[in-house]
């Protein structure tokens, strides 16, 4: 939990008094757009006796949420604004009462949450990965499509599956092997994150300039669980959310930029539809391998992962996980 997580497109709570409930990692958080346009995030639990306060999403015209159990009222920031039978409570207990706030920032068209005070601000946390992603102008991109899949494997297995390329000619022989030059991938580690650039047949050799973001497929892992797979004008993004030790929900998004110069809006729409379908076909192939882990996870014939140099991003990822397990702060 000592990380920043992109949890929803900013457009999900675009207008003042819009709200959305986010529920992953055994947490329930209310995201709201306040009247001044800023975003708020707070734990979705009543401070009276722990009831869940808000469900779903939409617009809250009155700017207040009422607990369905005993009627405590919360404003858009999560502060308690009204208490039934106020006189029957200890006044000190009600002073400043609010649902605990969750650290929240907006960046690159997304709402990001952090559950630990010890983690630096988002820009500092992202570091070089943030600088890389900033070059795409993601604030001007739009989330067009979404997909959710339940995978029968630990979330770390799911992340591993997407962070190396040499499974391409085996798992993706029908979808990717003729498209990407996987042997030429250049891997980079920027702790705790990692990324790689991959030449694309029919594109890289015709692209101009020296900026790899304009000439290659660039694949970024924002530690711990989110991948941005970026082309110059569009990308797929997905996060692996643990549900149990052996189950993960993968949530994927198609995010596209403005219509490129010289292309009609209709052709751009068709291209996006084609690319999304191709991404889902690739995901089906990966899911087949990942889901088969459930059949052998308890096998006495497997003891450890054995990573090679082509899997250095996986080695770095598991090293970062190990650091978190060893270096647990006393107050987070």
VOGU-3710 file (C-alpha; in Angstrom, 3 decimals, decimal comma):
1> xxxxxxxxxx> 0,000/0,000/0,000  3,063/2,301/0,079  2,575/3,434/-3,489  0,492/5,720/-5,678  -2,287/4,044/-7,657  -4,172/5,438/-10,687  -7,739/4,493/-9,855  -10,087/6,292/-12,263  -10,105/8,699/-15,195  -10,681/12,276/-14,062
11> xxxxxxxxxx> -13,678/12,325/-16,390  -15,462/9,861/-14,098  -15,981/12,805/-11,719  -15,792/15,613/-14,245  -18,336/18,085/-12,881  -18,794/19,690/-9,443  -20,620/17,328/-7,068  -19,894/14,282/-9,224  -18,833/11,277/-7,170  -17,585/7,732/-7,684
21> xxxxxxxxxx> -16,913/4,910/-5,231  -13,628/3,049/-5,788  -13,276/-0,379/-4,142  -10,045/-2,355/-4,407  -7,298/-3,498/-2,013  -9,972/-4,107/0,644  -10,622/-0,361/0,710  -13,750/1,611/-0,168  -13,048/5,233/-1,100  -15,378/8,022/-2,186
31> xxxxxxxxxx> -14,010/10,259/-4,951  -15,789/13,608/-5,266  -15,452/16,773/-7,327  -15,843/19,710/-4,974  -17,557/22,946/-5,952  -14,195/24,654/-6,519  -13,221/21,958/-9,051  -10,705/20,159/-6,847  -10,860/16,441/-6,155  -11,437/14,885/-2,725
41> xxxxxxxxxx> -11,034/11,304/-1,568  -12,120/9,830/1,727  -12,775/6,455/3,298  -16,331/5,302/2,626  -17,165/4,411/6,202  -19,396/6,171/8,711  -17,574/7,344/11,834  -20,551/6,458/14,002  -20,577/2,659/13,750  -18,734/1,779/10,565
51> xxxxxxxxxx> -21,524/1,547/7,986  -20,727/1,898/4,283  -21,878/5,371/3,314  -22,007/5,674/-0,475  -22,695/3,301/-3,342  -21,993/3,620/-7,062  -21,454/6,983/-8,680  -23,190/9,930/-10,290  -23,950/13,497/-9,314  -25,024/14,584/-5,833
61> xxxxxxxxxx> -27,013/17,810/-6,374  -27,234/18,657/-2,670  -23,565/17,987/-2,043  -24,248/15,769/0,953  -24,236/12,054/1,697  -26,478/10,561/4,366  -25,532/7,393/6,206  -28,219/4,794/5,474  -28,044/3,450/9,040  -28,416/6,393/11,465
71> xxxxxxxxxx> -28,485/9,465/9,246  -25,080/11,061/9,850  -24,524/13,587/7,038  -21,183/14,073/5,221  -20,186/16,847/2,844  -18,223/16,482/-0,402  -14,936/16,494/1,495  -16,027/13,764/3,905  -16,592/16,047/6,899  -19,591/15,382/9,119
81> xxxxxxxxxx> -22,041/18,268/8,665  -25,016/17,003/10,675  -25,512/14,494/13,511  -28,947/13,218/14,532  -29,455/13,278/18,308  -26,311/15,442/18,566  -26,996/16,214/22,217  -26,701/12,542/23,172  -23,018/12,369/22,067  -19,888/13,595/23,792
91> xxxxxxxxxx> -19,244/17,000/22,145  -15,510/16,328/22,060  -16,092/13,190/19,983  -18,001/15,211/17,382  -15,544/18,095/17,142  -13,978/18,027/13,655  -15,444/14,584/12,955  -14,919/13,375/9,396  -14,366/10,253/7,337  -10,566/9,970/7,143
101> xxxxxxxxxx> -9,172/11,591/4,028  -7,134/9,631/1,497  -4,197/11,281/-0,250  -5,278/12,156/-3,764  -3,771/13,892/-6,790  -4,822/14,385/-10,393  -2,236/13,866/-13,096  -2,249/12,871/-16,775  -6,041/12,763/-16,841  -6,245/10,307/-13,942
111> xxxxxxxxxx> -7,096/10,313/-10,254  -4,309/8,798/-8,133  -4,618/7,565/-4,552  -2,036/6,831/-1,884  -2,766/5,218/1,477  0,554/5,933/3,214  1,890/9,222/4,535  5,482/8,046/4,122  5,265/7,993/0,302  6,502/11,198/-1,412
121> xxxxxxxxxx> 4,197/13,341/-3,577  3,130/11,787/-6,867  5,587/13,614/-9,142  8,495/12,630/-6,925  7,234/9,054/-6,653  6,946/8,680/-10,431  10,359/10,220/-11,082  11,707/9,409/-14,544  8,570/7,459/-15,456  6,524/10,598/-14,858
131> xxxxxxxxxx> 8,854/12,603/-17,107  8,529/9,933/-19,788  4,737/9,854/-19,663  4,518/13,651/-19,587  5,914/13,684/-23,127  2,695/12,175/-24,496  0,413/15,026/-23,445  -1,953/12,649/-21,685  -4,056/15,479/-20,261  -5,399/15,861/-23,794
141> xxxxxxxxxx> -6,201/12,151/-24,206  -9,602/10,530/-23,682  -10,556/7,181/-22,149  -12,659/5,498/-24,841  -13,074/1,862/-23,784  -12,776/-0,307/-20,680  -12,474/-3,999/-19,982  -12,305/-6,065/-16,804  -11,121/-9,666/-16,530  -10,814/-11,972/-13,537
151> xxxxxxxxxx> -7,615/-14,031/-13,629  -6,961/-17,085/-11,484  -3,461/-16,216/-10,384  -1,607/-14,059/-7,884  -1,344/-10,418/-8,927  2,456/-10,596/-9,112  2,227/-13,395/-11,695  -0,085/-11,158/-13,711  2,352/-8,235/-13,572  5,237/-10,549/-14,518
161> xxxxxxxxxx> 3,356/-11,760/-17,584  3,382/-8,306/-19,168  6,913/-7,153/-18,386  9,068/-9,188/-20,746  8,945/-9,784/-24,488  10,443/-13,160/-25,210  7,160/-15,003/-24,656  5,867/-13,165/-27,760  6,807/-15,792/-30,410  5,225/-18,531/-28,296
171> xxxxxxxxxx> 2,168/-17,031/-26,604  1,430/-14,408/-29,274  2,502/-16,073/-32,495  -0,836/-15,135/-34,101  -1,092/-11,545/-32,843  2,257/-9,923/-32,012  5,160/-11,967/-33,343  5,061/-10,305/-36,772  4,293/-6,882/-35,333  6,934/-6,164/-32,684
181> xxxxxxxxxx> 10,677/-6,778/-32,908  10,823/-8,294/-29,466  14,508/-9,265/-29,622  15,405/-5,573/-29,971  13,591/-4,426/-26,840  15,711/-2,140/-24,650  15,023/-2,575/-20,932  15,459/0,146/-18,320  15,121/0,120/-14,531  14,238/3,319/-12,695
191> xxxxxxxxxx> 13,491/2,122/-9,164  10,845/1,258/-8,181  9,516/1,388/-11,742  10,767/0,003/-15,061  10,194/0,448/-18,776  11,209/-0,749/-22,210  11,179/0,447/-25,810  10,179/-1,986/-28,566  10,538/-1,381/-32,334  7,340/-1,927/-34,315
201> xxxxxxxxxx> 7,471/-3,343/-37,841  6,112/-0,974/-40,436  6,214/1,937/-38,029  9,605/2,423/-36,383  11,554/2,335/-39,634  9,296/5,025/-41,127  9,123/7,304/-38,085  11,244/10,442/-37,918  13,124/12,077/-35,073  15,133/10,765/-32,154
211> xxxxxxxxxx> 12,441/10,729/-29,465  11,704/7,049/-28,733  8,167/8,025/-27,733  7,572/8,967/-31,363  9,313/5,974/-32,944  8,719/2,951/-30,676  6,154/1,197/-28,554  7,076/2,304/-25,032  5,986/0,058/-22,194  6,039/1,481/-18,651
221> xxxxxxxxxx> 5,434/-0,237/-15,319  4,309/2,213/-12,655  5,116/0,216/-9,556  3,506/-1,809/-8,274  0,631/-2,834/-10,549  -0,064/-0,510/-13,490  1,221/-0,641/-17,055  1,079/2,084/-19,685  1,666/0,610/-23,163  2,142/3,714/-25,284
231> xxxxxxxxxx> 2,140/4,504/-28,963  2,648/8,154/-29,953  -1,066/8,912/-30,308  -2,831/6,276/-28,188  -2,200/3,724/-25,476  -3,576/0,849/-23,491  -3,333/1,023/-19,721  -4,092/-1,738/-17,264  -3,841/-2,444/-13,544  -3,679/-5,800/-11,746
241> xxxxxxxxxx> -5,720/-5,655/-8,521  -5,362/-8,511/-6,019  -8,623/-10,045/-4,821  -7,132/-13,034/-2,989  -3,737/-14,791/-3,045  -4,848/-16,691/-6,155  -7,220/-14,254/-7,876  -6,646/-10,942/-9,622  -8,902/-8,487/-11,400  -7,263/-6,853/-14,398
251> xxxxxxxxxx> -8,847/-3,548/-15,391  -7,830/-2,225/-18,802  -8,492/1,047/-20,612  -8,087/2,359/-24,135  -6,835/5,946/-23,986  -6,552/7,929/-27,197  -5,249/11,314/-28,223  -6,816/13,835/-30,597  -7,304/12,861/-34,222  -3,850/13,038/-35,872
261> xxxxxxxxxx> -3,311/15,711/-38,538  -4,375/14,572/-41,986  -6,726/11,871/-40,677  -10,506/12,069/-40,527  -12,286/11,613/-37,206  -14,057/8,569/-38,639  -10,837/6,856/-39,670  -9,324/7,620/-36,275  -12,370/6,061/-34,631  -12,029/2,921/-36,780
271> xxxxxxxxxx> -8,319/2,698/-36,013  -9,006/2,922/-32,288  -11,658/0,209/-32,541  -9,248/-2,038/-34,470  -6,408/-1,466/-31,997  -8,633/-2,184/-28,996  -9,857/-5,423/-30,534  -6,257/-6,427/-31,174  -5,351/-5,649/-27,558  -8,221/-7,831/-26,307
281> xxxxxxxxxx> -7,071/-10,677/-28,580  -3,580/-10,428/-27,063  -5,078/-10,360/-23,570  -7,018/-13,577/-24,272  -3,748/-15,294/-25,172  -2,028/-14,067/-22,016  -5,053/-14,974/-19,900  -4,952/-18,567/-21,112  -1,428/-19,013/-19,781  -2,090/-17,057/-16,583
291> xxxxxxxxxx> -5,284/-18,938/-15,715  -3,510/-22,268/-16,113  -1,384/-21,368/-13,087  -4,394/-22,305/-10,943  -3,978/-25,913/-12,016  -0,334/-26,162/-10,938  0,062/-23,559/-8,204  0,281/-26,278/-5,559  2,597/-28,528/-7,566  5,474/-30,122/-5,685
301> xxxxxxxxxx> 7,447/-29,893/-8,915  8,006/-26,110/-8,808  10,045/-24,320/-6,163  11,185/-20,944/-7,530  11,225/-18,561/-10,475  14,361/-18,628/-12,604  14,791/-15,270/-14,366  17,225/-14,596/-17,211  18,648/-11,272/-18,386  15,710/-10,794/-20,762
311> xxxxxxxxxx> 13,552/-10,810/-17,631  15,530/-8,176/-15,726  12,398/-6,082/-15,252  10,853/-9,012/-13,378  13,931/-9,363/-11,194  13,775/-5,652/-10,372  10,030/-5,847/-9,665  10,426/-8,690/-7,174  13,366/-6,926/-5,545  11,094/-3,928/-4,939
321> xxxxxxxxxx> 8,398/-6,165/-3,458  11,011/-7,699/-1,167  12,075/-4,238/0,015  8,503/-3,436/0,998  8,136/-6,702/2,891  11,387/-6,223/4,778  11,200/-2,489/5,437  7,762/-2,089/6,965  7,422/1,313/8,673  5,865/1,196/12,160
331> xx> 3,109/3,793/11,563  1,745/3,195/8,004
//
